[in-house]
Structure formats: structure tokens, C-alpha cells
Amino acid sequence: MPAPRIFVEAWDPEYGASFQPGELTASKADVDPSIELPAGKWKPLAPEMRERAAENVAFIDGVRRIDAMVWIAESADVTRMGVCASYAAGVVAAGARAEIRNVAVRRGLFTSVTGLVPLASDAGTYEIESTTGTSLPELTTDLQERLRRLEANLASTVSNVDLLVVDGPLSTHHAQPKMVGYIKSHRVTYLDAALERTVHRLSAGERTPLFLTTTSWSRYSSYLKLDETKSHPWAGIVRLEISAELSLDEARGLVDEASRALPRYASTPHKDPRAPQNLFPIGGLERELRHRLGDHAFVHRALRVAASKSQ
């Protein structure tokens, strides 16, 4: 019996893992795998090659950071939690070279307490972001929702592109016709074991047939393999999402465009700890956005001073 083989994952363990074997939870979405091909005829699909691949590709990404937890005395007897957070989103165009076109930075005090005024600090002014949540997980969810809205607002300013890639799942805020959601890691399973075997058989640049997922809204999905990384079966695999407002032919054309274009932006392990899934335009944008958030230690000190002055 041959000895077990060992592979080293390129993905930096500080980011968790791109895939958790044995830990994927079944999606609660209704899944129809027979949109493009009958489930019994699934196979890897290679996009039709063209002389001109997508040249005008834009990427949108956002980052968020909780700068400080705060406690707000709503009355003599009631104290509630809040968070001061910074978040930013940007657009990077990847033509002959990657160029950051637009960046928006926001700072907010997320709280359910009413009657507050913005908190001014040397690091910037934290606008009041009213929430219904009172716990840290709920406040973090509200922060993520504001970031999604900011990304969607920036997406609405992008035009004249062949492909618009949003880092992360699509949401109801996203409605651009050339938009593709780009999911780097896998925590949920959408396919049964028989269909997953098609994912494992993908070669670089190949994708699975489209399948339709429906929760409160619908979108098409397809798995794409970025490069010939050889380790576990999900190595180098990403999932693409496309709005189901498009026709099947439109969605097929868009996912093929993405399958032709995205592998050329795959990162390498010596340059990015989440290679190859963290595409290099997105990695560069993330670094710039985190820089725009400012030094965390300085921001935290500034908030402590501002809070002491408000008492």
C-alpha cells in the first residue's frame, strides 16, 4: 500500500483554510443543477477561446475594522454596547496595469442608542449608524451590511467595462449587468457528492455547468479552477455568482468571459498568502484600503481621548 502523500496548502493558515474538509454545511438554498446541463451529464466546461479576451476588467472590494468597543450610558440604569468602526471600499481597473480609480472611507459609531451626536476624534469623525442590534455579532453584521452598500454605491459609478468583479457573494444591492460575485473560500456545499466530482475534475480555466440557487432571491453559480495547483481537490477553486435577472444565455456568456479573464490575475504564493484565489488586483486594493483606515493603535488612542471629552 503506498504511503500517504502530503501537500502544503499555499493559503496562509492565519486566514483559516480555503476549504474545510468534513466541515462544509449544507446550503439552505434551493439548488437547481440542471439549468445549463442535466445533472446526469455534468462535466468540466472550457469557455470558447476568443482572439480578444476581456480587456476592461474592474474589481470592487471592501475592508472593515472594529476600532473600539464602546459602552453608552443610555440612562442611570441602562448601559448598551456599541462599536466604533472604520470601513472602506474601492474600485481597481486592471487593463495594461492595475490602477485604483475610486476609494471611499467611512467611520461610524454603530449603536441602538438614540439621541447621540457624531463622535469627533483626531482620527476622524464617527457618524452615528443606528442599528437594532445590541450584541457584538449583531453590530458586526450591521457593519458588514453598510460595507456592502458602500461597495454597491461604488459599483453604480463603474461603466464601459467588459467584466465587473465583486470580491464576495452578490447581494440584493448588486444589479450591474456585467457583475460577477467572486467567492474565494468554501464553507457551504451546494452540490451533492456526484456533482462535486465535476469540481474535482476541473483543469485550469475550466468551470462547472451553471446551477441556480434560490433563497429570498436567485442567482446563478459556477465553480472555476484558476490554475493547476495540485493538492486537495478544492485547491485553486473559486465560486462565481451572477444575477438570475439575466437570461441563461447572458449568464453563460458572462461566466465564460470570467473564466477566460480571471485565471490571468491569479496570485502566487510568494506574493500573496491567499494564493491563487486572492487575485492580484484585489490584493493590491486591499492593502491600499487598509492603509486608508489608518494605524489601529493611533485610531484607538484618538477614540479614547474623544470619548473622555464627551463625558
Phi and psi restraints in degrees (value plus and minus 20) as a CYANA .aco file:
   2 PRO   PHI     -85.8   -45.8
   2 PRO   PSI     129.8   169.8
   3 ALA   PHI     -88.6   -48.6
   3 ALA   PSI     127.7   167.7
   4 PRO   PHI     -79.1   -39.1
   4 PRO   PSI     122.3   162.3
   5 ARG   PHI    -110.9   -70.9
   5 ARG   PSI     127.5   167.5
   6 ILE   PHI    -138.2   -98.2
   6 ILE   PSI     110.9   150.9
   7 PHE   PHI    -141.6  -101.6
   7 PHE   PSI     123.9   163.9
   8 VAL   PHI    -118.6   -78.6
   8 VAL   PSI     102.3   142.3
   9 GLU   PHI     -88.5   -48.5
   9 GLU   PSI     110.2   150.2
  10 ALA   PHI     -88.8   -48.8
  10 ALA   PSI     -50.0   -10.0
  11 TRP   PHI     -84.5   -44.5
  11 TRP   PSI     106.7   146.7
  12 ASP   PHI     -82.8   -42.8
  12 ASP   PSI     107.9   147.9
  13 PRO   PHI     -83.5   -43.5
  13 PRO   PSI     -37.9     2.1
  14 GLU   PHI     -83.9   -43.9
  14 GLU   PSI     -41.6    -1.6
  15 TYR   PHI    -114.2   -74.2
  15 TYR   PSI      -5.9    34.1
  16 GLY   PHI      61.7   101.7
  16 GLY   PSI    -160.8  -120.8
  17 ALA   PHI    -151.3  -111.3
  17 ALA   PSI     129.3   169.3
  18 SER   PHI     -88.9   -48.9
  18 SER   PSI     -41.4    -1.4
  19 PHE   PHI    -169.7  -129.7
  19 PHE   PSI     115.8   155.8
  20 GLN   PHI    -131.2   -91.2
  20 GLN   PSI      74.8   114.8
  21 PRO   PHI     -81.0   -41.0
  21 PRO   PSI     114.8   154.8
  22 GLY   PHI      58.5    98.5
  22 GLY   PSI     -21.6    18.4
  23 GLU   PHI    -139.0   -99.0
  23 GLU   PSI     -19.3    20.7
  24 LEU   PHI     -85.4   -45.4
  24 LEU   PSI     114.1   154.1
  25 THR   PHI    -117.6   -77.6
  25 THR   PSI     125.4   165.4
  26 ALA   PHI     -87.8   -47.8
  26 ALA   PSI     113.9   153.9
  27 SER   PHI     -83.8   -43.8
  27 SER   PSI     124.5   164.5
  28 LYS   PHI    -107.3   -67.3
  28 LYS   PSI     -22.7    17.3
  29 ALA   PHI     -93.7   -53.7
  29 ALA   PSI     132.0   172.0
  30 ASP   PHI     -96.6   -56.6
  30 ASP   PSI     109.0   149.0
  31 VAL   PHI    -138.6   -98.6
  31 VAL   PSI     107.3   147.3
  32 ASP   PHI    -135.6   -95.6
  32 ASP   PSI      85.0   125.0
  33 PRO   PHI    -105.2   -65.2
  33 PRO   PSI     -20.0    20.0
  34 SER   PHI    -123.7   -83.7
  34 SER   PSI       3.6    43.6
  35 ILE   PHI     -87.9   -47.9
  35 ILE   PSI     -66.3   -26.3
  36 GLU   PHI    -121.4   -81.4
  36 GLU   PSI     -62.1   -22.1
  37 LEU   PHI    -154.6  -114.6
  37 LEU   PSI     127.8   167.8
  38 PRO   PHI     -78.1   -38.1
  38 PRO   PSI     124.1   164.1
  39 ALA   PHI     -74.8   -34.8
  39 ALA   PSI     -54.6   -14.6
  40 GLY   PHI     -94.5   -54.5
  40 GLY   PSI     -28.1    11.9
  41 LYS   PHI    -138.8   -98.8
  41 LYS   PSI       0.7    40.7
  42 TRP   PHI     -82.6   -42.6
  42 TRP   PSI     122.4   162.4
  43 LYS   PHI    -179.8  -139.8
  43 LYS   PSI     139.9   179.9
  44 PRO   PHI     -81.0   -41.0
  44 PRO   PSI     118.2   158.2
  45 LEU   PHI    -136.4   -96.4
  45 LEU   PSI     110.7   150.7
  46 ALA   PHI    -122.1   -82.1
  46 ALA   PSI     109.4   149.4
  47 PRO   PHI     -85.3   -45.3
  47 PRO   PSI     127.0   167.0
  48 GLU   PHI     -80.6   -40.6
  48 GLU   PSI     108.9   148.9
  49 MET   PHI     -95.8   -55.8
  49 MET   PSI     122.1   162.1
  50 ARG   PHI    -148.1  -108.1
  50 ARG   PSI     135.8   175.8
  51 GLU   PHI     -84.9   -44.9
  51 GLU   PSI     -55.0   -15.0
  52 ARG   PHI    -135.4   -95.4
  52 ARG   PSI      90.4   130.4
  53 ALA   PHI    -101.2   -61.2
  53 ALA   PSI     146.8   186.8
  54 ALA   PHI     -76.4   -36.4
  54 ALA   PSI     102.0   142.0
  55 GLU   PHI    -120.6   -80.6
  55 GLU   PSI     -54.2   -14.2
  56 ASN   PHI    -118.4   -78.4
  56 ASN   PSI      67.5   107.5
  57 VAL   PHI    -132.7   -92.7
  57 VAL   PSI     110.5   150.5
  58 ALA   PHI    -140.4  -100.4
  58 ALA   PSI     126.2   166.2
  59 PHE   PHI    -142.6  -102.6
  59 PHE   PSI     121.0   161.0
  60 ILE   PHI    -143.3  -103.3
  60 ILE   PSI     112.4   152.4
  61 ASP   PHI    -167.3  -127.3
  61 ASP   PSI     142.6   182.6
  62 GLY   PHI    -162.3  -122.3
  62 GLY   PSI     138.4   178.4
  63 VAL   PHI    -152.9  -112.9
  63 VAL   PSI     135.7   175.7
  64 ARG   PHI    -161.2  -121.2
  64 ARG   PSI     135.5   175.5
  65 ARG   PHI    -171.8  -131.8
  65 ARG   PSI     112.1   152.1
  66 ILE   PHI    -103.1   -63.1
  66 ILE   PSI      95.4   135.4
  67 ASP   PHI    -101.7   -61.7
  67 ASP   PSI     -52.6   -12.6
  68 ALA   PHI    -187.2  -147.2
  68 ALA   PSI     124.6   164.6
  69 MET   PHI    -107.0   -67.0
  69 MET   PSI     122.0   162.0
  70 VAL   PHI    -149.7  -109.7
  70 VAL   PSI     135.7   175.7
  71 TRP   PHI    -139.3   -99.3
  71 TRP   PSI     111.4   151.4
  72 ILE   PHI    -139.3   -99.3
  72 ILE   PSI     100.0   140.0
  73 ALA   PHI     -99.7   -59.7
  73 ALA   PSI      79.5   119.5
  74 GLU   PHI     -93.3   -53.3
  74 GLU   PSI     -50.5   -10.5
  75 SER   PHI    -176.1  -136.1
  75 SER   PSI    -196.7  -156.7
  76 ALA   PHI     -83.3   -43.3
  76 ALA   PSI     -44.9    -4.9
  77 ASP   PHI    -131.8   -91.8
  77 ASP   PSI     -30.1     9.9
  78 VAL   PHI    -142.9  -102.9
  78 VAL   PSI     101.4   141.4
  79 THR   PHI    -142.3  -102.3
  79 THR   PSI     110.4   150.4
  80 ARG   PHI    -140.7  -100.7
  80 ARG   PSI     133.0   173.0
  81 MET   PHI    -102.2   -62.2
  81 MET   PSI     128.9   168.9
  82 GLY   PHI    -165.6  -125.6
  82 GLY   PSI     151.1   191.1
  83 VAL   PHI    -153.1  -113.1
  83 VAL   PSI     120.6   160.6
  84 CYS   PHI    -116.4   -76.4
  84 CYS   PSI     105.6   145.6
  85 ALA   PHI    -157.5  -117.5
  85 ALA   PSI     130.6   170.6
  86 SER   PHI    -134.8   -94.8
  86 SER   PSI     121.1   161.1
  87 TYR   PHI    -167.3  -127.3
  87 TYR   PSI     131.7   171.7
  88 ALA   PHI    -168.9  -128.9
  88 ALA   PSI     132.2   172.2
  89 ALA   PHI    -159.7  -119.7
  89 ALA   PSI     136.2   176.2
  90 GLY   PHI    -174.0  -134.0
  90 GLY   PSI     147.9   187.9
  91 VAL   PHI    -141.9  -101.9
  91 VAL   PSI     111.4   151.4
  92 VAL   PHI    -143.4  -103.4
  92 VAL   PSI     109.7   149.7
  93 ALA   PHI    -117.0   -77.0
  93 ALA   PSI     111.1   151.1
  94 ALA   PHI    -136.1   -96.1
  94 ALA   PSI      65.4   105.4
  95 GLY   PHI    -120.3   -80.3
  95 GLY   PSI    -140.7  -100.7
  96 ALA   PHI     -81.0   -41.0
  96 ALA   PSI     -51.9   -11.9
  97 ARG   PHI    -167.5  -127.5
  97 ARG   PSI     137.7   177.7
  98 ALA   PHI     -95.7   -55.7
  98 ALA   PSI     113.7   153.7
  99 GLU   PHI    -159.2  -119.2
  99 GLU   PSI     102.3   142.3
 100 ILE   PHI     -95.0   -55.0
 100 ILE   PSI     102.6   142.6
 101 ARG   PHI    -120.3   -80.3
 101 ARG   PSI     -51.8   -11.8
 102 ASN   PHI    -175.0  -135.0
 102 ASN   PSI     115.6   155.6
 103 VAL   PHI    -157.5  -117.5
 103 VAL   PSI     117.1   157.1
 104 ALA   PHI    -148.8  -108.8
 104 ALA   PSI     111.1   151.1
 105 VAL   PHI    -138.4   -98.4
 105 VAL   PSI     114.9   154.9
 106 ARG   PHI    -150.2  -110.2
 106 ARG   PSI     128.2   168.2
 107 ARG   PHI    -149.3  -109.3
 107 ARG   PSI     114.5   154.5
 108 GLY   PHI    -163.0  -123.0
 108 GLY   PSI     130.7   170.7
 109 LEU   PHI    -124.0   -84.0
 109 LEU   PSI      89.3   129.3
 110 PHE   PHI    -112.5   -72.5
 110 PHE   PSI      98.9   138.9
 111 THR   PHI    -180.4  -140.4
 111 THR   PSI     134.6   174.6
 112 SER   PHI    -110.6   -70.6
 112 SER   PSI     -26.2    13.8
 113 VAL   PHI     -94.4   -54.4
 113 VAL   PSI     114.3   154.3
 114 THR   PHI    -119.2   -79.2
 114 THR   PSI     145.7   185.7
 115 GLY   PHI      62.1   102.1
 115 GLY   PSI      -8.6    31.4
 116 LEU   PHI    -108.8   -68.8
 116 LEU   PSI     135.7   175.7
 117 VAL   PHI    -127.7   -87.7
 117 VAL   PSI     137.5   177.5
 118 PRO   PHI     -73.9   -33.9
 118 PRO   PSI     125.5   165.5
 119 LEU   PHI    -115.8   -75.8
 119 LEU   PSI      89.3   129.3
 120 ALA   PHI    -108.7   -68.7
 120 ALA   PSI     111.2   151.2
 121 SER   PHI    -158.0  -118.0
 121 SER   PSI     149.5   189.5
 122 ASP   PHI     -86.7   -46.7
 122 ASP   PSI     -36.3     3.7
 123 ALA   PHI    -111.3   -71.3
 123 ALA   PSI     -24.9    15.1
 124 GLY   PHI     111.5   151.5
 124 GLY   PSI     150.2   190.2
 125 THR   PHI    -116.2   -76.2
 125 THR   PSI     109.6   149.6
 126 TYR   PHI    -116.4   -76.4
 126 TYR   PSI      86.6   126.6
 127 GLU   PHI     -91.3   -51.3
 127 GLU   PSI     130.5   170.5
 128 ILE   PHI     -96.4   -56.4
 128 ILE   PSI     102.5   142.5
 129 GLU   PHI    -130.8   -90.8
 129 GLU   PSI      80.7   120.7
 130 SER   PHI     -89.2   -49.2
 130 SER   PSI     114.0   154.0
 131 THR   PHI    -152.4  -112.4
 131 THR   PSI     144.3   184.3
 132 THR   PHI    -116.6   -76.6
 132 THR   PSI     -40.5    -0.5
 133 GLY   PHI     -94.7   -54.7
 133 GLY   PSI     131.7   171.7
 134 THR   PHI    -146.9  -106.9
 134 THR   PSI     -34.2     5.8
 135 SER   PHI    -116.7   -76.7
 135 SER   PSI     144.5   184.5
 136 LEU   PHI     -81.1   -41.1
 136 LEU   PSI     -65.5   -25.5
 137 PRO   PHI     -79.5   -39.5
 137 PRO   PSI     -59.8   -19.8
 138 GLU   PHI     -87.4   -47.4
 138 GLU   PSI     -61.4   -21.4
 139 LEU   PHI     -86.3   -46.3
 139 LEU   PSI     -57.1   -17.1
 140 THR   PHI     -85.5   -45.5
 140 THR   PSI     -58.3   -18.3
 141 THR   PHI     -82.5   -42.5
 141 THR   PSI     -62.1   -22.1
 142 ASP   PHI     -83.8   -43.8
 142 ASP   PSI     -58.7   -18.7
 143 LEU   PHI     -81.4   -41.4
 143 LEU   PSI     -65.7   -25.7
 144 GLN   PHI     -81.8   -41.8
 144 GLN   PSI     -57.2   -17.2
 145 GLU   PHI     -85.1   -45.1
 145 GLU   PSI     -60.9   -20.9
 146 ARG   PHI     -84.6   -44.6
 146 ARG   PSI     -57.5   -17.5
 147 LEU   PHI     -84.3   -44.3
 147 LEU   PSI     -61.8   -21.8
 148 ARG   PHI     -80.7   -40.7
 148 ARG   PSI     -60.7   -20.7
 149 ARG   PHI     -85.3   -45.3
 149 ARG   PSI     -60.4   -20.4
 150 LEU   PHI     -82.8   -42.8
 150 LEU   PSI     -63.6   -23.6
 151 GLU   PHI     -80.4   -40.4
 151 GLU   PSI     -62.2   -22.2
 152 ALA   PHI     -85.5   -45.5
 152 ALA   PSI     -58.0   -18.0
 153 ASN   PHI     -82.9   -42.9
 153 ASN   PSI     -61.1   -21.1
 154 LEU   PHI     -87.0   -47.0
 154 LEU   PSI     -58.0   -18.0
 155 ALA   PHI     -79.7   -39.7
 155 ALA   PSI     -55.1   -15.1
 156 SER   PHI     -87.8   -47.8
 156 SER   PSI     -35.0     5.0
 157 THR   PHI    -111.2   -71.2
 157 THR   PSI     -26.6    13.4
 158 VAL   PHI    -111.3   -71.3
 158 VAL   PSI     111.2   151.2
 159 SER   PHI    -163.5  -123.5
 159 SER   PSI     149.2   189.2
 160 ASN   PHI      36.7    76.7
 160 ASN   PSI      26.6    66.6
 161 VAL   PHI    -142.1  -102.1
 161 VAL   PSI     133.6   173.6
 162 ASP   PHI    -101.7   -61.7
 162 ASP   PSI     -47.1    -7.1
 163 LEU   PHI    -175.3  -135.3
 163 LEU   PSI     113.1   153.1
 164 LEU   PHI    -143.2  -103.2
 164 LEU   PSI      91.7   131.7
 165 VAL   PHI    -125.4   -85.4
 165 VAL   PSI     101.6   141.6
 166 VAL   PHI    -120.0   -80.0
 166 VAL   PSI     104.6   144.6
 167 ASP   PHI     -94.8   -54.8
 167 ASP   PSI      86.3   126.3
 168 GLY   PHI     100.1   140.1
 168 GLY   PSI     154.6   194.6
 169 PRO   PHI     -85.3   -45.3
 169 PRO   PSI     133.2   173.2
 170 LEU   PHI     -91.9   -51.9
 170 LEU   PSI     137.9   177.9
 171 SER   PHI    -154.4  -114.4
 171 SER   PSI     158.5   198.5
 172 THR   PHI     -86.3   -46.3
 172 THR   PSI     -33.2     6.8
 173 HIS   PHI     -97.8   -57.8
 173 HIS   PSI     -37.3     2.7
 174 HIS   PHI    -117.9   -77.9
 174 HIS   PSI     104.0   144.0
 175 ALA   PHI    -164.6  -124.6
 175 ALA   PSI       0.4    40.4
 176 GLN   PHI     -94.4   -54.4
 176 GLN   PSI     118.9   158.9
 177 PRO   PHI     -87.1   -47.1
 177 PRO   PSI     -46.2    -6.2
 178 LYS   PHI    -119.9   -79.9
 178 LYS   PSI      -5.1    34.9
 179 MET   PHI    -108.7   -68.7
 179 MET   PSI     116.9   156.9
 180 VAL   PHI    -149.0  -109.0
 180 VAL   PSI     109.1   149.1
 181 GLY   PHI    -100.6   -60.6
 181 GLY   PSI     121.9   161.9
 182 TYR   PHI    -146.4  -106.4
 182 TYR   PSI      90.3   130.3
 183 ILE   PHI    -129.7   -89.7
 183 ILE   PSI      98.2   138.2
 184 LYS   PHI    -105.2   -65.2
 184 LYS   PSI     -52.6   -12.6
 185 SER   PHI    -143.3  -103.3
 185 SER   PSI     144.5   184.5
 186 HIS   PHI    -146.0  -106.0
 186 HIS   PSI      97.0   137.0
 187 ARG   PHI    -139.6   -99.6
 187 ARG   PSI     -35.4     4.6
 188 VAL   PHI    -147.3  -107.3
 188 VAL   PSI     122.1   162.1
 189 THR   PHI    -123.8   -83.8
 189 THR   PSI     113.4   153.4
 190 TYR   PHI    -127.5   -87.5
 190 TYR   PSI     -36.4     3.6
 191 LEU   PHI    -136.7   -96.7
 191 LEU   PSI     131.8   171.8
 192 ASP   PHI     -97.2   -57.2
 192 ASP   PSI     153.1   193.1
 193 ALA   PHI     -80.2   -40.2
 193 ALA   PSI     -57.1   -17.1
 194 ALA   PHI     -84.8   -44.8
 194 ALA   PSI     -62.0   -22.0
 195 LEU   PHI     -95.0   -55.0
 195 LEU   PSI     -51.7   -11.7
 196 GLU   PHI     -81.7   -41.7
 196 GLU   PSI     -46.4    -6.4
 197 ARG   PHI     -81.9   -41.9
 197 ARG   PSI     -47.8    -7.8
 198 THR   PHI     -87.4   -47.4
 198 THR   PSI     -57.7   -17.7
 199 VAL   PHI     -79.4   -39.4
 199 VAL   PSI     -64.6   -24.6
 200 HIS   PHI     -87.7   -47.7
 200 HIS   PSI     -42.4    -2.4
 201 ARG   PHI    -110.3   -70.3
 201 ARG   PSI     -23.6    16.4
 202 LEU   PHI     -84.7   -44.7
 202 LEU   PSI     121.1   161.1
 203 SER   PHI    -124.3   -84.3
 203 SER   PSI     149.0   189.0
 204 ALA   PHI     -73.9   -33.9
 204 ALA   PSI     109.8   149.8
 205 GLY   PHI      65.4   105.4
 205 GLY   PSI     -24.1    15.9
 206 GLU   PHI    -115.2   -75.2
 206 GLU   PSI     135.6   175.6
 207 ARG   PHI    -153.2  -113.2
 207 ARG   PSI     145.9   185.9
 208 THR   PHI    -104.6   -64.6
 208 THR   PSI     143.4   183.4
 209 PRO   PHI     -77.9   -37.9
 209 PRO   PSI     134.4   174.4
 210 LEU   PHI     -85.9   -45.9
 210 LEU   PSI     124.7   164.7
 211 PHE   PHI    -153.5  -113.5
 211 PHE   PSI     132.8   172.8
 212 LEU   PHI    -124.0   -84.0
 212 LEU   PSI     107.6   147.6
 213 THR   PHI    -134.7   -94.7
 213 THR   PSI     116.7   156.7
 214 THR   PHI    -151.9  -111.9
 214 THR   PSI     104.5   144.5
 215 THR   PHI    -139.5   -99.5
 215 THR   PSI    -134.0   -94.0
 216 SER   PHI     -98.5   -58.5
 216 SER   PSI     -31.7     8.3
 217 TRP   PHI    -171.9  -131.9
 217 TRP   PSI     151.5   191.5
 218 SER   PHI    -137.1   -97.1
 218 SER   PSI     129.5   169.5
 219 ARG   PHI    -172.6  -132.6
 219 ARG   PSI     132.7   172.7
 220 TYR   PHI    -102.4   -62.4
 220 TYR   PSI     130.3   170.3
 221 SER   PHI    -156.2  -116.2
 221 SER   PSI     135.5   175.5
 222 SER   PHI    -176.3  -136.3
 222 SER   PSI     122.7   162.7
 223 TYR   PHI    -112.1   -72.1
 223 TYR   PSI     118.6   158.6
 224 LEU   PHI    -147.3  -107.3
 224 LEU   PSI     118.6   158.6
 225 LYS   PHI    -120.2   -80.2
 225 LYS   PSI     105.9   145.9
 226 LEU   PHI    -100.3   -60.3
 226 LEU   PSI     -61.3   -21.3
 227 ASP   PHI    -166.9  -126.9
 227 ASP   PSI    -194.3  -154.3
 228 GLU   PHI    -113.3   -73.3
 228 GLU   PSI      11.1    51.1
 229 THR   PHI     -73.2   -33.2
 229 THR   PSI     110.3   150.3
 230 LYS   PHI    -135.9   -95.9
 230 LYS   PSI      84.7   124.7
 231 SER   PHI    -176.5  -136.5
 231 SER   PSI    -133.7   -93.7
 232 HIS   PHI     -97.3   -57.3
 232 HIS   PSI     143.9   183.9
 233 PRO   PHI     -81.6   -41.6
 233 PRO   PSI     -40.8    -0.8
 234 TRP   PHI    -118.6   -78.6
 234 TRP   PSI     -12.7    27.3
 235 ALA   PHI     -83.1   -43.1
 235 ALA   PSI     111.3   151.3
 236 GLY   PHI      52.5    92.5
 236 GLY   PSI      -7.3    32.7
 237 ILE   PHI    -116.6   -76.6
 237 ILE   PSI     114.4   154.4
 238 VAL   PHI    -145.8  -105.8
 238 VAL   PSI     141.8   181.8
 239 ARG   PHI    -134.1   -94.1
 239 ARG   PSI     114.5   154.5
 240 LEU   PHI    -127.0   -87.0
 240 LEU   PSI     121.0   161.0
 241 GLU   PHI    -142.2  -102.2
 241 GLU   PSI     121.3   161.3
 242 ILE   PHI    -156.7  -116.7
 242 ILE   PSI     119.1   159.1
 243 SER   PHI     -80.1   -40.1
 243 SER   PSI     116.2   156.2
 244 ALA   PHI     -97.8   -57.8
 244 ALA   PSI     -18.6    21.4
 245 GLU   PHI     -89.6   -49.6
 245 GLU   PSI     -40.0     0.0
 246 LEU   PHI     -98.8   -58.8
 246 LEU   PSI     134.4   174.4
 247 SER   PHI     -91.4   -51.4
 247 SER   PSI     144.9   184.9
 248 LEU   PHI     -80.5   -40.5
 248 LEU   PSI     -61.8   -21.8
 249 ASP   PHI     -83.3   -43.3
 249 ASP   PSI     -60.7   -20.7
 250 GLU   PHI     -85.3   -45.3
 250 GLU   PSI     -62.5   -22.5
 251 ALA   PHI     -85.0   -45.0
 251 ALA   PSI     -60.9   -20.9
 252 ARG   PHI     -82.9   -42.9
 252 ARG   PSI     -62.8   -22.8
 253 GLY   PHI     -83.5   -43.5
 253 GLY   PSI     -59.0   -19.0
 254 LEU   PHI     -91.5   -51.5
 254 LEU   PSI     -61.3   -21.3
 255 VAL   PHI     -89.0   -49.0
 255 VAL   PSI     -52.4   -12.4
 256 ASP   PHI     -88.2   -48.2
 256 ASP   PSI     -59.2   -19.2
 257 GLU   PHI     -80.2   -40.2
 257 GLU   PSI     -63.8   -23.8
 258 ALA   PHI     -84.9   -44.9
 258 ALA   PSI     -58.8   -18.8
 259 SER   PHI     -86.4   -46.4
 259 SER   PSI     -52.3   -12.3
 260 ARG   PHI     -94.2   -54.2
 260 ARG   PSI     -58.1   -18.1
 261 ALA   PHI    -106.7   -66.7
 261 ALA   PSI     -63.7   -23.7
 262 LEU   PHI     -87.3   -47.3
 262 LEU   PSI     -56.2   -16.2
 263 PRO   PHI     -76.6   -36.6
 263 PRO   PSI     -48.0    -8.0
 264 ARG   PHI     -93.9   -53.9
 264 ARG   PSI     -31.1     8.9
 265 TYR   PHI    -121.3   -81.3
 265 TYR   PSI     -14.7    25.3
 266 ALA   PHI     -80.5   -40.5
 266 ALA   PSI     116.8   156.8
 267 SER   PHI    -102.6   -62.6
 267 SER   PSI     148.4   188.4
 268 THR   PHI    -137.9   -97.9
 268 THR   PSI     130.7   170.7
 269 PRO   PHI     -78.2   -38.2
 269 PRO   PSI     -53.0   -13.0
 270 HIS   PHI     -96.0   -56.0
 270 HIS   PSI     -29.1    10.9
 271 LYS   PHI    -133.4   -93.4
 271 LYS   PSI     -42.4    -2.4
 272 ASP   PHI    -164.4  -124.4
 272 ASP   PSI     110.2   150.2
 273 PRO   PHI     -92.4   -52.4
 273 PRO   PSI     -26.3    13.7
 274 ARG   PHI    -138.5   -98.5
 274 ARG   PSI      14.7    54.7
 275 ALA   PHI     -91.5   -51.5
 275 ALA   PSI     130.2   170.2
 276 PRO   PHI    -110.6   -70.6
 276 PRO   PSI     -22.0    18.0
 277 GLN   PHI     -87.9   -47.9
 277 GLN   PSI     -52.5   -12.5
 278 ASN   PHI    -100.5   -60.5
 278 ASN   PSI      72.6   112.6
 279 LEU   PHI     -76.2   -36.2
 279 LEU   PSI     123.6   163.6
 280 PHE   PHI     -84.4   -44.4
 280 PHE   PSI     -51.6   -11.6
 281 PRO   PHI     -84.7   -44.7
 281 PRO   PSI     -56.0   -16.0
 282 ILE   PHI     -89.1   -49.1
 282 ILE   PSI     -62.2   -22.2
 283 GLY   PHI     -79.5   -39.5
 283 GLY   PSI     -63.8   -23.8
 284 GLY   PHI     -84.9   -44.9
 284 GLY   PSI     -59.0   -19.0
 285 LEU   PHI     -85.6   -45.6
 285 LEU   PSI     -62.0   -22.0
 286 GLU   PHI     -78.9   -38.9
 286 GLU   PSI     -62.9   -22.9
 287 ARG   PHI     -82.0   -42.0
 287 ARG   PSI     -61.6   -21.6
 288 GLU   PHI     -87.2   -47.2
 288 GLU   PSI     -60.4   -20.4
 289 LEU   PHI     -85.1   -45.1
 289 LEU   PSI     -62.3   -22.3
 290 ARG   PHI     -84.5   -44.5
 290 ARG   PSI     -55.9   -15.9
 291 HIS   PHI     -81.9   -41.9
 291 HIS   PSI     -60.5   -20.5
 292 ARG   PHI     -87.2   -47.2
 292 ARG   PSI     -44.6    -4.6
 293 LEU   PHI     -89.7   -49.7
 293 LEU   PSI     -41.6    -1.6
 294 GLY   PHI      71.1   111.1
 294 GLY   PSI     145.4   185.4
 295 ASP   PHI     -85.4   -45.4
 295 ASP   PSI     107.0   147.0
 296 HIS   PHI     -82.7   -42.7
 296 HIS   PSI     -62.2   -22.2
 297 ALA   PHI     -83.3   -43.3
 297 ALA   PSI     -62.9   -22.9
 298 PHE   PHI     -83.2   -43.2
 298 PHE   PSI     -64.3   -24.3
 299 VAL   PHI     -83.0   -43.0
 299 VAL   PSI     -61.8   -21.8
 300 HIS   PHI     -83.9   -43.9
 300 HIS   PSI     -62.4   -22.4
 301 ARG   PHI     -82.8   -42.8
 301 ARG   PSI     -62.0   -22.0
 302 ALA   PHI     -82.1   -42.1
 302 ALA   PSI     -57.4   -17.4
 303 LEU   PHI     -88.5   -48.5
 303 LEU   PSI     -59.3   -19.3
 304 ARG   PHI     -81.7   -41.7
 304 ARG   PSI     -62.8   -22.8
 305 VAL   PHI     -85.0   -45.0
 305 VAL   PSI     -65.3   -25.3
 306 ALA   PHI     -82.6   -42.6
 306 ALA   PSI     -60.4   -20.4
 307 ALA   PHI     -86.4   -46.4
 307 ALA   PSI     -58.5   -18.5
 308 SER   PHI     -85.0   -45.0
 308 SER   PSI     -54.7   -14.7
 309 LYS   PHI     -93.2   -53.2
 309 LYS   PSI     -42.7    -2.7
 310 SER   PHI    -105.0   -65.0
 310 SER   PSI     -29.7    10.3
